[in-house]
Amino acid sequence: MGRFDNHTVLITGGTGGQGASHVRAYHAEGANVVIAGISDGRGRELAAELGDRALHVHLDVTDEDSWSAAVQSTEQHFGPLAVLVNNAGVQAPAAPIETTDRRVWGRLIDVNLTGTFLGIKHATPSLRRNGGGVIVNIASTSGVGGTPMYSPYVASKWAVRGLTKTAALELGRDGIRVNAIHPGVIATPFITEPAAGSETPIADFYSPEPFAIPRLGQPADITQALLFLTSDDASFATGSEFVIDGGLLLGPALQHEAA
């Protein structure tokens, strides 16, 4: 018996490094998984690999009609949603605020913030039909502290924090919990490969050597926290924020020779 038997879980950005990790883990725990995103080829491949209880749906998270169609397809195949994971996100090349293009700003706000807002908006009726459920918004440690040269990303992730708390207050009496996870530097192409238009990956700006846990995170580190937060084991957690960053936000750790 899996923790998510007979649960339907929709994961946006479901073919990326973290997204695919989430999809595989929920499927292994017995869930019906909906792989939602714009990478149709990779989404279909992953769904075919998993077989039963896996469905790919095309989803542009910035488009309301796309969200409506994705939720409708989900319910037609598996019934109402039990879990929504707002995982989709984009990054932009490093640039100071004074040279950041307005179109870049708008794109990151649209995907990272408005996409999360629309996910909550369109998934909520389905979660109610399910008798309740859980939403988890994947934010970032950049939404807890500032990160120079990445103002659109930082702004979008700070806003997701407020959206998470507001949704938790609105939906709690419907049996719907809403929480946020703030990953640190996770070893996925999002971090280890340059953003479009950039020559330098974000990972080049971060050495894990000073971290209390001196390594880059792995997708599974986030996935395991996500599974806990969306399970009955976390039934008293809502409006909460979970930082999973190996100690990045804590500052430099005491080195062994100084202990």
VOMI-418727 format. One record per residue (C-alpha): x, y, z; residue number from 1. Coordinates in Angstrom, 2 decimals. Layout:
! residues N
rec x=X	y=Y	z=Z	num=NUM
...
END
This chain:
! residues 259
rec x=0.00	y=0.00	z=0.00	num=1
rec x=1.33	y=3.41	z=-0.95	num=2
rec x=0.78	y=6.64	z=0.92	num=3
rec x=-1.07	y=8.08	z=-2.08	num=4
rec x=-3.17	y=5.17	z=-3.28	num=5
rec x=-6.31	y=6.48	z=-5.03	num=6
rec x=-4.99	y=10.08	z=-4.88	num=7
rec x=-4.70	y=12.16	z=-8.03	num=8
rec x=-1.68	y=14.47	z=-8.11	num=9
rec x=-1.05	y=17.18	z=-10.71	num=10
rec x=2.53	y=18.45	z=-11.00	num=11
rec x=3.35	y=21.45	z=-13.15	num=12
rec x=6.74	y=21.52	z=-14.82	num=13
rec x=6.54	y=17.76	z=-14.46	num=14
rec x=9.31	y=16.89	z=-16.90	num=15
rec x=12.08	y=19.04	z=-15.38	num=16
rec x=14.72	y=17.84	z=-12.94	num=17
rec x=12.67	y=18.37	z=-9.79	num=18
rec x=9.33	y=17.82	z=-11.50	num=19
rec x=10.22	y=14.40	z=-12.90	num=20
rec x=11.56	y=13.38	z=-9.49	num=21
rec x=8.23	y=14.35	z=-7.92	num=22
rec x=6.24	y=12.54	z=-10.60	num=23
rec x=8.17	y=9.28	z=-10.19	num=24
rec x=7.93	y=9.36	z=-6.40	num=25
rec x=4.18	y=9.96	z=-6.28	num=26
rec x=3.64	y=7.22	z=-8.85	num=27
rec x=5.75	y=4.82	z=-6.78	num=28
rec x=3.58	y=5.68	z=-3.77	num=29
rec x=0.42	y=4.64	z=-5.62	num=30
rec x=-0.87	y=7.99	z=-6.93	num=31
rec x=-2.44	y=8.80	z=-10.25	num=32
rec x=0.07	y=11.32	z=-11.59	num=33
rec x=-0.66	y=14.10	z=-14.06	num=34
rec x=2.49	y=15.39	z=-15.76	num=35
rec x=1.59	y=18.94	z=-16.74	num=36
rec x=3.78	y=21.20	z=-18.85	num=37
rec x=4.74	y=22.55	z=-22.25	num=38
rec x=7.34	y=19.88	z=-23.09	num=39
rec x=4.83	y=17.55	z=-24.73	num=40
rec x=7.36	y=15.08	z=-26.10	num=41
rec x=9.11	y=14.55	z=-22.78	num=42
rec x=5.79	y=14.49	z=-20.94	num=43
rec x=4.40	y=11.74	z=-23.16	num=44
rec x=7.64	y=9.76	z=-22.85	num=45
rec x=7.55	y=9.92	z=-19.06	num=46
rec x=3.86	y=8.96	z=-18.97	num=47
rec x=4.52	y=6.02	z=-21.30	num=48
rec x=7.45	y=4.91	z=-19.17	num=49
rec x=5.35	y=4.91	z=-16.01	num=50
rec x=2.37	y=3.30	z=-17.71	num=51
rec x=-0.79	y=2.92	z=-15.69	num=52
rec x=-1.77	y=5.84	z=-13.47	num=53
rec x=0.25	y=8.38	z=-15.47	num=54
rec x=-1.12	y=11.03	z=-17.82	num=55
rec x=0.53	y=13.91	z=-19.67	num=56
rec x=-1.49	y=17.09	z=-20.23	num=57
rec x=-0.30	y=20.14	z=-22.11	num=58
rec x=-0.27	y=23.12	z=-19.78	num=59
rec x=0.88	y=26.69	z=-20.22	num=60
rec x=0.65	y=27.86	z=-16.62	num=61
rec x=0.17	y=31.48	z=-17.70	num=62
rec x=-3.02	y=30.72	z=-19.65	num=63
rec x=-6.40	y=30.32	z=-17.96	num=64
rec x=-7.92	y=28.25	z=-20.77	num=65
rec x=-4.95	y=25.90	z=-20.61	num=66
rec x=-5.48	y=25.46	z=-16.88	num=67
rec x=-9.20	y=24.77	z=-17.34	num=68
rec x=-8.45	y=22.15	z=-19.98	num=69
rec x=-5.77	y=20.50	z=-17.84	num=70
rec x=-8.04	y=20.17	z=-14.81	num=71
rec x=-10.89	y=18.92	z=-16.99	num=72
rec x=-8.65	y=16.25	z=-18.57	num=73
rec x=-7.43	y=15.23	z=-15.13	num=74
rec x=-10.94	y=14.72	z=-13.82	num=75
rec x=-12.03	y=12.84	z=-16.94	num=76
rec x=-9.18	y=10.35	z=-16.53	num=77
rec x=-8.77	y=10.04	z=-12.77	num=78
rec x=-11.44	y=12.03	z=-10.96	num=79
rec x=-10.94	y=15.08	z=-8.73	num=80
rec x=-7.55	y=16.32	z=-7.63	num=81
rec x=-6.13	y=15.50	z=-4.21	num=82
rec x=-2.80	y=17.30	z=-4.61	num=83
rec x=-1.54	y=20.21	z=-6.71	num=84
rec x=2.20	y=20.85	z=-6.88	num=85
rec x=2.92	y=24.26	z=-8.41	num=86
rec x=6.44	y=23.39	z=-9.51	num=87
rec x=6.80	y=25.15	z=-12.88	num=88
rec x=9.25	y=28.03	z=-12.93	num=89
rec x=11.69	y=29.91	z=-15.15	num=90
rec x=14.88	y=31.90	z=-14.63	num=91
rec x=16.58	y=34.68	z=-16.58	num=92
rec x=20.21	y=35.64	z=-17.19	num=93
rec x=21.92	y=37.53	z=-14.39	num=94
rec x=21.49	y=41.30	z=-14.75	num=95
rec x=21.33	y=44.31	z=-12.44	num=96
rec x=17.94	y=45.95	z=-12.02	num=97
rec x=18.94	y=48.97	z=-14.10	num=98
rec x=19.58	y=46.83	z=-17.20	num=99
rec x=16.82	y=44.24	z=-16.72	num=100
rec x=14.46	y=44.25	z=-19.69	num=101
rec x=10.79	y=44.82	z=-18.85	num=102
rec x=9.87	y=41.80	z=-21.00	num=103
rec x=12.15	y=39.58	z=-18.92	num=104
rec x=10.56	y=40.91	z=-15.75	num=105
rec x=7.08	y=40.26	z=-17.12	num=106
rec x=7.90	y=36.73	z=-18.25	num=107
rec x=9.19	y=35.65	z=-14.85	num=108
rec x=6.27	y=37.22	z=-13.01	num=109
rec x=3.83	y=35.57	z=-15.44	num=110
rec x=5.25	y=32.06	z=-15.04	num=111
rec x=6.48	y=31.99	z=-11.46	num=112
rec x=3.76	y=34.04	z=-9.78	num=113
rec x=0.72	y=34.28	z=-12.06	num=114
rec x=1.14	y=30.62	z=-13.01	num=115
rec x=0.99	y=29.69	z=-9.33	num=116
rec x=-2.03	y=31.95	z=-8.77	num=117
rec x=-3.88	y=30.39	z=-11.71	num=118
rec x=-3.04	y=26.91	z=-10.49	num=119
rec x=-4.61	y=27.61	z=-7.12	num=120
rec x=-7.60	y=29.29	z=-8.75	num=121
rec x=-8.40	y=26.45	z=-11.15	num=122
rec x=-7.47	y=23.50	z=-8.94	num=123
rec x=-9.50	y=24.65	z=-5.94	num=124
rec x=-12.94	y=23.56	z=-7.24	num=125
rec x=-11.55	y=20.12	z=-8.05	num=126
rec x=-9.94	y=19.82	z=-4.61	num=127
rec x=-13.29	y=20.73	z=-3.06	num=128
rec x=-14.99	y=18.02	z=-5.12	num=129
rec x=-12.40	y=15.65	z=-3.71	num=130
rec x=-13.47	y=16.60	z=-0.19	num=131
rec x=-10.23	y=18.48	z=0.44	num=132
rec x=-6.58	y=18.18	z=-0.45	num=133
rec x=-3.21	y=19.87	z=-0.47	num=134
rec x=-1.46	y=22.53	z=-2.54	num=135
rec x=2.30	y=23.00	z=-2.35	num=136
rec x=3.97	y=25.93	z=-4.07	num=137
rec x=7.62	y=25.43	z=-4.92	num=138
rec x=9.23	y=28.79	z=-4.21	num=139
rec x=12.94	y=29.37	z=-3.49	num=140
rec x=15.44	y=30.53	z=-0.89	num=141
rec x=15.63	y=33.58	z=-3.18	num=142
rec x=12.15	y=34.33	z=-1.87	num=143
rec x=13.45	y=34.49	z=1.69	num=144
rec x=16.54	y=36.65	z=1.14	num=145
rec x=17.67	y=38.88	z=-1.68	num=146
rec x=19.83	y=37.59	z=-4.51	num=147
rec x=21.72	y=40.23	z=-6.50	num=148
rec x=21.38	y=40.17	z=-10.29	num=149
rec x=18.17	y=38.13	z=-10.22	num=150
rec x=15.52	y=40.69	z=-9.27	num=151
rec x=12.61	y=39.30	z=-11.35	num=152
rec x=13.09	y=35.81	z=-9.95	num=153
rec x=13.47	y=37.06	z=-6.39	num=154
rec x=10.38	y=39.27	z=-6.65	num=155
rec x=8.27	y=36.45	z=-8.08	num=156
rec x=9.27	y=34.02	z=-5.34	num=157
rec x=8.75	y=36.54	z=-2.51	num=158
rec x=5.24	y=37.09	z=-3.85	num=159
rec x=4.54	y=33.35	z=-3.90	num=160
rec x=5.09	y=33.38	z=-0.12	num=161
rec x=2.27	y=35.86	z=0.44	num=162
rec x=0.02	y=34.07	z=-2.03	num=163
rec x=0.60	y=30.80	z=-0.17	num=164
rec x=-0.42	y=32.27	z=3.18	num=165
rec x=-3.50	y=33.99	z=1.75	num=166
rec x=-4.66	y=30.81	z=0.04	num=167
rec x=-4.16	y=28.86	z=3.27	num=168
rec x=-6.45	y=31.27	z=5.10	num=169
rec x=-9.09	y=31.18	z=2.38	num=170
rec x=-9.16	y=27.41	z=1.89	num=171
rec x=-8.50	y=25.96	z=5.33	num=172
rec x=-12.17	y=25.50	z=6.18	num=173
rec x=-12.60	y=23.59	z=2.91	num=174
rec x=-10.10	y=21.01	z=4.11	num=175
rec x=-7.43	y=22.30	z=1.72	num=176
rec x=-3.95	y=22.89	z=3.12	num=177
rec x=-1.52	y=25.23	z=1.33	num=178
rec x=2.22	y=25.32	z=2.04	num=179
rec x=5.44	y=26.41	z=0.35	num=180
rec x=8.83	y=24.77	z=-0.05	num=181
rec x=11.93	y=26.92	z=-0.53	num=182
rec x=14.64	y=24.84	z=-2.21	num=183
rec x=18.23	y=26.01	z=-2.08	num=184
rec x=20.73	y=25.24	z=-4.83	num=185
rec x=19.52	y=21.96	z=-6.32	num=186
rec x=21.57	y=20.08	z=-8.92	num=187
rec x=19.17	y=20.21	z=-11.86	num=188
rec x=19.59	y=21.75	z=-15.33	num=189
rec x=17.75	y=24.80	z=-13.96	num=190
rec x=20.85	y=25.45	z=-11.84	num=191
rec x=23.70	y=23.63	z=-13.59	num=192
rec x=23.00	y=24.87	z=-17.14	num=193
rec x=22.89	y=28.54	z=-18.24	num=194
rec x=19.49	y=30.19	z=-18.55	num=195
rec x=18.47	y=31.18	z=-22.07	num=196
rec x=20.58	y=34.14	z=-23.14	num=197
rec x=23.24	y=33.52	z=-20.50	num=198
rec x=26.68	y=31.94	z=-20.62	num=199
rec x=27.00	y=31.21	z=-16.90	num=200
rec x=24.89	y=28.74	z=-14.88	num=201
rec x=23.57	y=29.82	z=-11.50	num=202
rec x=25.59	y=27.06	z=-9.83	num=203
rec x=28.75	y=28.97	z=-10.70	num=204
rec x=27.71	y=31.68	z=-8.24	num=205
rec x=27.31	y=29.22	z=-5.35	num=206
rec x=29.97	y=27.04	z=-3.77	num=207
rec x=28.45	y=24.65	z=-1.21	num=208
rec x=31.75	y=24.56	z=0.68	num=209
rec x=30.54	y=27.01	z=3.41	num=210
rec x=27.14	y=25.29	z=3.86	num=211
rec x=26.44	y=23.36	z=7.04	num=212
rec x=25.71	y=20.46	z=4.67	num=213
rec x=28.48	y=21.06	z=2.11	num=214
rec x=26.91	y=19.80	z=-1.09	num=215
rec x=24.41	y=20.84	z=-3.70	num=216
rec x=20.92	y=19.56	z=-3.10	num=217
rec x=19.44	y=16.75	z=-5.13	num=218
rec x=15.88	y=16.61	z=-6.50	num=219
rec x=15.11	y=13.78	z=-4.08	num=220
rec x=15.81	y=16.12	z=-1.15	num=221
rec x=12.86	y=18.26	z=-2.23	num=222
rec x=10.71	y=15.33	z=-3.28	num=223
rec x=10.88	y=13.66	z=0.12	num=224
rec x=9.80	y=16.86	z=1.87	num=225
rec x=6.99	y=17.26	z=-0.65	num=226
rec x=5.70	y=13.74	z=-0.03	num=227
rec x=5.61	y=14.45	z=3.70	num=228
rec x=3.82	y=17.80	z=3.32	num=229
rec x=1.11	y=16.34	z=1.11	num=230
rec x=0.55	y=13.27	z=3.27	num=231
rec x=-1.66	y=12.86	z=6.32	num=232
rec x=1.49	y=13.03	z=8.45	num=233
rec x=1.45	y=16.81	z=7.90	num=234
rec x=-2.27	y=17.28	z=8.47	num=235
rec x=-1.74	y=20.18	z=10.92	num=236
rec x=0.58	y=22.17	z=8.62	num=237
rec x=-0.83	y=24.97	z=6.52	num=238
rec x=0.39	y=28.40	z=5.52	num=239
rec x=3.87	y=27.21	z=6.43	num=240
rec x=7.22	y=27.61	z=4.72	num=241
rec x=9.84	y=24.89	z=4.59	num=242
rec x=13.41	y=25.85	z=3.74	num=243
rec x=15.48	y=22.98	z=2.35	num=244
rec x=18.87	y=24.44	z=1.47	num=245
rec x=21.63	y=22.60	z=3.33	num=246
rec x=22.12	y=25.67	z=5.49	num=247
rec x=22.67	y=28.21	z=2.70	num=248
rec x=20.57	y=30.87	z=4.43	num=249
rec x=22.26	y=30.27	z=7.77	num=250
rec x=25.59	y=31.59	z=6.57	num=251
rec x=29.05	y=29.96	z=6.76	num=252
rec x=29.24	y=26.92	z=9.02	num=253
rec x=31.92	y=26.32	z=11.63	num=254
rec x=34.73	y=24.36	z=9.97	num=255
rec x=36.10	y=21.19	z=11.56	num=256
rec x=39.50	y=22.68	z=12.32	num=257
rec x=37.81	y=25.49	z=14.29	num=258
rec x=35.53	y=23.22	z=16.29	num=259
END
